[in-house]
Amino acid sequence: MIMNQFNVLNRDFSGFNPDSTNIPAVWEPLRGHSTIQFVMAQRTPDDETTNGIHRVTSATQSPGPSDNDPIKSAILGGVDAWDPTKYFNIWVGNFTRSDLLGYSSYPIGTPEHDGENINQQGIVVNASTLPGGSLAPFNRGRTLVHEAGHFFWLRHINGDEACGNDF
């Protein structure tokens, strides 16, 4: 499921997702093909060999966006972030709220990031949203793609109550 998620992330960010044909004509000239490629970490911050996956079995759940999300803390039953200036941290788990699919911090150095705990930098997604997960129709891996867009400071095109406007 994790490798399938990376395939979806790379396919969508490169603009080769099959449903890209649904882009309204008005937006088509602005459509890009990102050269960003997401890969699994091969070395830990301590320079140990890794497959990039840190698995923890825990009852710890994320409450959603906060400066002290327990899923991002080993002391609280989660997993500590790796240096966010060198790694793209993604936590996959469960939320205490049933209406939340995922959330992202904003990038370091942006006004929205001001005051955020650097050790909480990254994205949290509901495990059931990964490709093959049980949360249909949200189980195609698009939640992480959406949240990665926010991580790279993309806004909702028309804005919304939760995320604000696109400026």
CORMO-V50364 format. One record per pair of residues at least 24 apart in sequence whose ideal C-beta (glycine too) atoms are under 8 Angstrom apart, sorted by the first residue. I is the first residue (numbers start at 1). GAP is how many residues later the second one is. Records with the same first field share a line. If there is no record, write none. Layout:
I = GAP / GAP
This chain:
1 = 129 / 130 / 131 / 132
2 = 51 / 90 / 128
4 = 126 / 127 / 128 / 137
5 = 125 / 126 / 136 / 139
6 = 32 / 33 / 34
7 = 124 / 134
8 = 123 / 132 / 133 / 134 / 136 / 137
9 = 29 / 132 / 135 / 136 / 139
10 = 27 / 28
12 = 130 / 133
13 = 24 / 25 / 132 / 135
38 = 50 / 110
41 = 41 / 46
44 = 38
45 = 37 / 38 / 41 / 42
54 = 25
58 = 35
60 = 33
61 = 32 / 33 / 34 / 35
62 = 29 / 31 / 32 / 33 / 34 / 38 / 62
63 = 32 / 33 / 34
64 = 31 / 32 / 33 / 36 / 39
65 = 38 / 40
67 = 48 / 49 / 50 / 53
68 = 49 / 52
69 = 51 / 55
71 = 53
72 = 47 / 48 / 50 / 52
73 = 46
80 = 39
81 = 38 / 39 / 40 / 41
84 = 24 / 34 / 37 / 38
88 = 34 / 63
89 = 32 / 33 / 34
90 = 32 / 33 / 34 / 35 / 54
91 = 31 / 32 / 33 / 34
92 = 32 / 33 / 34 / 35 / 38
93 = 31 / 33 / 34
94 = 32 / 33
95 = 29 / 31
100 = 26
101 = 24 / 25 / 28 / 34 / 37 / 42
102 = 24 / 27 / 41 / 42 / 44 / 45
103 = 44 / 47
104 = 43 / 44 / 46 / 47
105 = 46
106 = 44 / 45 / 47
107 = 44 / 45 / 46
110 = 43
112 = 41
122 = 29
123 = 24 / 25 / 28
